[in-house]
Amino acid sequence: MQSVREDADYIIAEALKASLPDTAVKKALKEIPESNGKTVLIAVGKAAWQMAQAAWDELGNDISCGAVVTKYGHSKGKIGNLEIYEAGHPVSDDNTYIATSRCLELVSDLKKQDRVLFLLSGGGSALFEVPRVSPEENQSITKQLLASGADIVEINTIRKRLSKVKGGRFALLCKPAHVFTIVLSDIIGDPLDMIASGPAYPDSSTTQQALKIADKYNLILSEEAVKLLKEDTPKELDNVTTYVTGSVKQLCVSASESAEKLGYSPMFLTACLSCEAREAGSMLASIAKDHFYSNKSLAFIMGGETVVHLTGKGKGGRNQEIALSAAIGLNGLKNCAVFSVGSDGTDGPTDAAGGYIDSNTFENLKEKGIDISAVLKDNDAYNALKQSNGLIITGPTGTNVNDLSVLLIKK
């Protein structure tokens, strides 16, 4: 019989495989009308390379030119005549600005008969940027928001107002050409104006909301930044058609199917998880205690995106904190495990995709003198999980549809 860890590894691998954008991108391309003019491809996000490769496989030399902008380490080589760039995430850097400026050059001076294929995935907010404030302030504001515990919608409400390409502005720069956007969603509910801060979608957020968020998190802003927060964003765009190709719900469904193949009875709890990472881990441990004496194997599945309030200076990410937070409650519950993984293969500023713990993790760490509560306070889940062989390392996956968190009870 496979171990619980082997079951977890299988579920992760199969769910990620099923969420790759290749088939979905090719299907969306078949719905896009042909063009008598140029076709410019711009792919942005953590899954940009995989999406661009799928588009090239389908269209080949029908693509006149284009650029791919993805996170460091996420490119897998050359694609046709496309220019490949890697840049900073979760904070923009000089390579971000160089790559984005090149994208803008490629879509400048287009004619009405031309078209832009805009392939968009999570991470685009950092990877696709020409700031309206200084690069230094742009980076500072992003870091403040990431450390504050603000959710992704709040973060993007601020970022799009400080950008020349976010909040629908990229689509305006493509005019009079039509922009066909294919989106791989990484935000709960698929709000198209928030995914990658909506470069080619009308903005639904308001200046009042932006100012309220800045006040809520006590952001340190220059006078120029405050002035920009008070400016409105495009509310209508007549040159954009958008297709959504994937979401966290599909990731959860794939995990449920894989768990069922292994003999678990899957229970899909939510695809809208949105809370503190530690609370999610604690909740999964509580569910384990309730159902531990079941006479059948159970898998409880959740998807979404949690947040972490930084209280220490350790190393980790939200998925690692979910897993480690469950370890105390799972102590002694034989053949129970919790794992949580970022579908893009990265979790926080680490090389891990997430974390795994089981009924033995608490005692294993205790024997090594590691106090889980103290570790969580210092946000150092990475190093604790490393000590318990609990890091999940997948490398870049080629997709990005939020996070998957699973409790396994094996009988």
Secondary structure, DSSP 8 states (H G I E B T S, - for coil): ---HHHHHHHHHHHHHHHT-SHHHHHHHHTTS---SS-EEEEEESTTHHHHHHHHHHHHGGG--EEEEEEETT---S--TT-EEEEE-SSS--HHHHHHHHHHHHHTTT--TT-EEEEEEETTHHHHS--BSS-HHHHHHHHHHHHHHT--HHHHHHHHGGGBSSTTTHHHHHHTTSEEEEEEE--STT--TTTGGG-TTS-----HHHHHHHHHHTT----HHHHHHHTS------SSEEEEEEE-HHHHHHHHHHHHHHTT-EEEEEEEEE-SBHHHHHHHHHHHHHHHTT-SS-EEEEEEE--B----S-----HHHHHHHHHHHHHTT-TTEEEEEEETTS--SSSS-SEEEEETTHHHHHHHTT--HHHHHHTT-HHHHHHHTT-EE-----S----EEEEEEE--
